[in-house]
Amino acid sequence: MKYIRYESKDFIGTLTINRPEALNALNGETLSEISQTLGEITSAGLRCLVITGGGEKSFVAGADIREMLNLMPQNAREYSKTGNRLMNAIDDFPAPVIAAVNGYALGGGFELALACDIRMASENAVFAFPEVSLGILPGYGGVKRIAALIGAARAKDLLFTARRITAAEALSLGIVNSVHPQAELMGEVLKTAAKIAGNAPLGVGNVKKAANAVAGLTAPQFTEREAALFQECFGTQDQRNAMSAFLEKRKPAPFTGACTTVTMPTEL
């Protein structure tokens, strides 16, 4: 691929948006390559995915303004829908996704980070929604996600003013989970990814499904959804081995992620 690098090791995938000459801005080709990569790795058995930007200056410095400048209204509508489909695909990715925000996360780049489950930033990271200063609004689902994350009033402050905030302010607002020196960022991200990958894949995946379902369901609907996800984890080899190991005060065998149920004893 032209703008995407992908590698995986020990159940952890790393997707790097590699368009440093444009500060990794999201043009149509880049969006397509990210979507294609996500589709190809969805069934790869990953336990965590990391998304980051190539180079030392930028995570993703927004959507490509040159490409958007002369869009006709009907094309702009589809452009927004294309970006939303990608962000929703990150939401729906079966394993947790960590954004390693290693510099500018502006506009569409901020929206991309918000679509990830966890955001870890370098000290030089900068976040902003500059869209209103360009005559538009965020078009990839960012308004909904930032309001859900930090509340409507704080979100509107960022969206209305287009002001830039530092990694430290993003941490104080709850936008990022942690901030690290740039040279240490990927090491810390991979440590977190390894912790996630060391847990039961079905349990982790079902936690993500439950957490993502909260906003769209009533309390009774969520109770039913949670109970179904809870039920799905029982009778698997991972669940039986881990709980037996806990009771026997020993380290459990490595989790396999197998979803097939084991034969249950007739009497306990």
Secondary structure, 3 states (H helix, E strand, C coil): CCCEEEEEECCEEEEEECCHHHCCCECHHHHHHHHHHHHHHCCCCCCEEEEEECCCCEEECCECHHHHCCCCHHHHHHHHHHHHHHHHHHHHCCCCEEEEECCEEECHHHHHHHHCCEEEEECCCEEECCHHHHCCCCCCCHHHHHHHHHCHHHHHHHHHHCCCEEHHHHHHHCCCCEEECHHHHHHHHHHHHHHHHCCCHHHHHHHHHHHHHHHHCCHHHHHHHHHHHHHHHCCEHHHHHHHHHHHCCCCCCCCCCCCCECCCCCCC
